[in-house]
Amino acid sequence: MGNHKTKIAVVGTGMVGSSFAYAAMIKGLAAELILIDASEEREAGEVMDLCHGLIGTSTGGVSGGDFKDCRNVDVIVITAGAAQKPGETRLDLVSKNIGILRNIMKKMGKLRSDTVVILVSNPVDILTYIAKKEIGLPENQVFGTGTSLDTSRLRFNISQKLGVNLRNVHGYVMGEHGDSEFVAWSTANVSSMPIKKFFTTKQMTAIEKMTRRAAYEIIQRKRATYYGIGVVITELVKAVLHDTKKVVPVSTEPGSYYGIKGICVGVPTVIGRKGAEKVWPVPLSTGEMKKLKNSAGLLKKILKSAK
């Protein structure tokens, strides 16, 4: 990127936003991190705390800002919104967080033409679709974290049971980032060995349930999830800033290959400097394709009712 001073804006400095900012600072993802929050006091506190650790990083600076500062950054990460409470589903947050998102977009105004926006707030699939249509950027430059965290959880769960490094586990969780998500078992493997060589159908069902229920289990114990997603976001931002063309299951509009339009869901996608550059065509089984379309249909109904 030449001599360009890379900047990341983090909108929302709650536990997810601050965890991402901390991880991004340690990894030295950008020259400058700008934290933005409706609570100026919370924002100032997080900035101070992070700045006191700059000595151990290669990040140039961390500062507070306002929504107008989003107009000249490389990546905007939006984590602001009402948090999921014990007993709530991500979809219970839909009406509140649609309103918050639209207010944020209005305050940000016109963004730089090459800015990439990553949605993290839940329900991420619905919010991503709205942002794609309303934020004023090419739609590929807006995507959500989707099932990237769920996929990380899946690979960890499998790696623990087999005693291998999770980087050698390959496979995706797809669909809604929520209760209708599913594991695309037909394409999963461990270092080229099909996953069905290692597990019975019953065992795979148990692993899938464990993966799907992970957020609920964490929320029940500590009221929120933030470390895992914080690190996963850094991987997405790195893929954008370094133009790595990494394939990650993020929230975007699947399009013609999957036969799904009018909503975003988690599907494997090539991530680079232009954002969600291309949906990657994973050959699903008939049953898996049905699950993906059912998941998209559920989200469409909720989006329609929210409107």
C-alpha positions in Angstrom: 0.0 0.0 0.0 3.0 2.3 -0.5 3.4 5.1 2.0 -0.3 5.2 2.7 -1.0 5.5 6.4 -3.4 2.7 7.1 -6.3 3.5 9.4 -9.0 1.3 11.0 -12.1 2.8 12.6 -13.8 0.8 15.3 -17.4 1.8 15.8 -18.6 0.6 19.2 -16.1 0.2 22.1 -18.0 -2.5 24.1 -16.4 -5.8 24.9 -16.3 -6.9 21.2 -15.0 -3.6 19.8 -12.4 -3.2 22.5 -11.3 -6.8 22.3 -10.8 -6.4 18.5 -8.9 -3.1 19.0 -6.6 -4.7 21.6 -5.9 -7.7 19.2 -5.4 -5.4 16.2 -3.0 -3.2 18.2 -0.9 -6.2 19.3 -0.8 -7.5 15.8 0.1 -4.1 14.3 -2.6 -4.3 11.7 -2.7 -0.6 10.9 -0.7 2.6 11.7 -3.6 4.1 13.5 -6.7 2.8 15.3 -9.6 5.2 15.8 -12.2 4.3 18.4 -15.7 5.7 18.2 -18.6 5.2 20.6 -21.8 7.0 21.6 -20.4 7.1 25.1 -17.5 9.5 25.0 -16.4 8.5 28.5 -16.2 4.8 27.6 -14.4 5.7 24.4 -11.9 7.9 26.2 -11.2 5.2 28.8 -10.6 2.5 26.2 -8.3 4.8 24.3 -6.2 5.6 27.4 -6.0 2.0 28.4 -4.8 0.8 24.9 -2.3 3.7 24.5 -0.6 2.7 27.7 0.3 -0.6 26.0 1.6 0.9 22.7 5.2 0.5 23.9 4.9 -3.2 23.3 3.5 -3.0 19.7 4.3 -1.7 16.3 1.0 0.2 16.1 1.6 3.9 15.6 -1.3 5.3 17.6 -4.8 4.8 19.1 -7.1 7.8 19.3 -10.7 8.6 19.9 -12.9 10.1 17.2 -16.4 10.8 16.0 -18.4 9.3 13.2 -17.1 11.8 10.6 -13.6 10.3 11.1 -14.9 7.2 9.3 -14.8 9.1 6.1 -11.1 8.7 5.6 -10.1 5.2 6.8 -9.3 1.9 5.1 -11.5 -0.3 7.1 -14.5 0.4 9.4 -15.4 -2.4 11.9 -19.0 -1.9 13.2 -19.6 -3.6 16.5 -22.1 -1.1 18.0 -25.5 -2.4 19.0 -27.5 -4.0 21.8 -25.8 -7.0 23.2 -27.3 -10.5 23.3 -28.6 -11.3 26.8 -28.9 -14.7 28.4 -32.0 -16.5 26.9 -32.1 -14.2 23.8 -31.3 -15.3 20.3 -29.3 -13.1 18.0 -32.5 -12.5 16.0 -34.3 -11.0 19.1 -32.0 -8.0 18.6 -33.2 -7.2 15.1 -35.4 -4.1 15.5 -33.1 -2.4 18.0 -30.0 -2.9 16.0 -31.4 -2.0 12.6 -32.2 1.4 14.1 -28.8 1.8 15.7 -27.1 0.8 12.4 -29.1 3.3 10.3 -28.3 6.0 12.8 -24.5 5.2 12.5 -24.6 5.2 8.7 -26.4 8.6 8.7 -23.8 10.1 11.1 -20.8 8.7 9.1 -22.1 10.3 5.8 -20.2 9.7 2.5 -17.3 7.4 2.9 -14.0 7.2 0.9 -14.5 5.2 -2.2 -12.1 2.4 -1.3 -13.2 1.9 2.3 -14.2 -1.6 3.3 -16.9 -2.0 6.0 -17.1 -5.1 8.2 -20.3 -5.7 10.2 -20.1 -7.6 13.4 -23.2 -6.5 15.3 -26.1 -9.0 15.5 -28.1 -10.2 13.8 -25.1 -9.8 11.5 -26.7 -11.3 8.3 -29.7 -8.9 8.3 -27.6 -5.8 9.3 -25.1 -6.7 6.6 -27.8 -6.8 3.9 -29.2 -3.4 5.0 -25.7 -1.9 5.1 -24.9 -3.2 1.6 -28.0 -1.5 0.2 -27.8 1.8 2.1 -24.3 2.7 3.0 -23.3 4.1 -0.4 -20.4 1.9 -1.3 -20.1 -0.9 -3.9 -21.8 -3.9 -2.3 -18.6 -6.1 -2.4 -17.0 -3.5 0.0 -19.5 -4.3 2.7 -19.6 -7.8 4.4 -20.3 -9.3 7.8 -18.4 -11.7 10.0 -21.0 -14.3 9.2 -20.1 -17.8 10.2 -16.4 -17.2 10.4 -16.4 -17.4 14.2 -18.6 -20.5 14.1 -16.2 -22.1 11.6 -13.3 -21.3 14.0 -15.3 -23.0 16.8 -16.0 -26.1 14.6 -12.3 -26.5 13.6 -11.3 -26.2 17.2 -13.8 -28.7 18.4 -12.7 -31.2 15.7 -9.0 -30.6 16.4 -9.5 -31.3 20.1 -11.2 -34.6 19.5 -8.6 -35.8 17.0 -5.5 -34.3 18.7 -4.3 -32.3 15.6 -3.7 -28.7 15.0 -6.9 -26.8 14.1 -5.1 -25.4 11.0 -5.2 -28.9 9.5 -8.9 -29.1 9.9 -10.9 -27.8 6.9 -14.6 -27.3 6.6 -17.2 -24.6 7.0 -20.2 -23.6 9.0 -22.6 -22.0 6.6 -26.0 -20.1 6.7 -27.3 -17.8 9.4 -24.9 -16.8 12.2 -27.4 -18.3 14.6 -29.7 -21.2 15.2 -30.3 -22.3 11.6 -26.6 -22.5 10.7 -25.2 -25.9 9.7 -21.9 -27.7 9.1 -21.1 -28.6 5.4 -19.9 -32.0 6.4 -19.7 -33.3 2.8 -16.7 -31.0 2.2 -15.0 -31.3 5.6 -11.6 -32.9 5.9 -8.5 -33.2 8.0 -5.4 -32.8 5.9 -7.2 -34.2 2.8 -8.8 -37.1 4.8 -12.6 -37.0 4.6 -14.1 -36.2 8.0 -16.4 -39.2 7.8 -13.2 -41.4 8.2 -13.0 -40.2 11.8 -16.5 -39.7 13.1 -19.9 -41.5 13.0 -23.0 -39.6 12.1 -23.9 -39.4 15.8 -20.6 -37.9 16.7 -20.8 -35.3 13.9 -24.3 -34.3 15.1 -22.9 -33.8 18.6 -20.0 -31.7 17.3 -22.4 -29.6 15.3 -24.6 -29.0 18.3 -21.6 -28.1 20.4 -20.5 -25.6 17.8 -24.0 -24.1 17.4 -24.6 -23.8 21.1 -21.2 -22.3 21.9 -22.3 -18.7 22.2 -25.2 -19.6 24.5 -22.8 -21.6 26.8 -20.4 -18.7 27.0 -23.1 -16.1 27.6 -24.6 -18.2 30.4 -21.2 -18.4 32.1 -19.8 -14.8 31.5 -22.6 -12.9 29.9 -20.9 -12.1 26.6 -18.6 -13.5 23.9 -15.7 -11.2 22.8 -12.2 -12.7 22.7 -12.9 -15.2 20.0 -14.7 -12.8 17.7 -12.1 -10.1 18.4 -9.3 -12.3 17.0 -11.5 -13.5 14.1 -12.1 -9.9 13.0 -8.4 -9.3 12.9 -8.0 -12.1 10.4 -10.7 -10.5 8.2 -9.1 -7.1 8.4 -5.7 -8.5 7.6 -7.1 -10.2 4.6 -8.5 -6.9 3.4 -5.4 -4.7 4.1 -2.9 -7.3 2.9 -5.1 -8.3 0.0 -4.5 -12.0 0.8 -7.5 -13.5 -1.1 -8.3 -15.7 1.8 -11.4 -17.8 1.6 -13.6 -17.3 4.7 -17.3 -17.9 5.3 -18.5 -14.3 5.7 -22.0 -12.8 5.5 -22.7 -11.7 2.0 -25.4 -12.2 -0.7 -24.7 -15.7 -2.1 -25.9 -15.0 -5.6 -26.4 -17.3 -8.6 -24.3 -20.3 -7.7 -26.3 -20.9 -4.5 -29.5 -19.5 -6.0 -30.0 -17.1 -3.1 -30.6 -13.3 -3.5 -32.3 -10.7 -1.3 -30.5 -11.6 1.9 -27.0 -12.2 3.3 -25.8 -15.5 4.8 -22.5 -17.0 5.7 -20.9 -18.6 2.6 -17.2 -19.1 1.7 -15.9 -15.9 0.1 -12.6 -14.6 -1.2 -11.6 -11.6 0.9 -9.2 -9.0 -0.4 -8.6 -5.3 -0.6 -11.9 -4.8 -2.4 -13.8 -6.7 0.4 -15.9 -9.7 -0.4 -14.5 -10.1 -3.9 -16.0 -13.4 -5.0 -18.3 -16.0 -3.5 -16.5 -19.3 -3.5 -18.6 -22.1 -5.0 -18.5 -25.0 -2.5 -20.2 -28.1 -3.9 -22.8 -28.9 -1.2 -24.9 -32.0 -1.0 -28.6 -31.8 -1.8 -29.5 -31.8 1.9 -26.9 -29.1 2.7 -28.2 -26.9 -0.1 -31.7 -27.2 1.3 -30.4 -26.2 4.8 -28.7 -23.1 3.3 -31.9 -22.0 1.5 -34.0 -22.7 4.6 -31.6 -20.5 6.6 -31.8 -17.7 4.0 -35.6 -18.0 3.9 -35.9 -17.6 7.7 -33.7 -14.5 7.6 -35.8 -13.0 4.7 -39.0 -13.4 6.7 -37.5 -11.6 9.7 -36.1 -8.9 7.5 -39.5 -8.4 5.9 -41.2 -8.2 9.3 -38.6 -5.8 10.6 -39.3 -3.4 7.7 
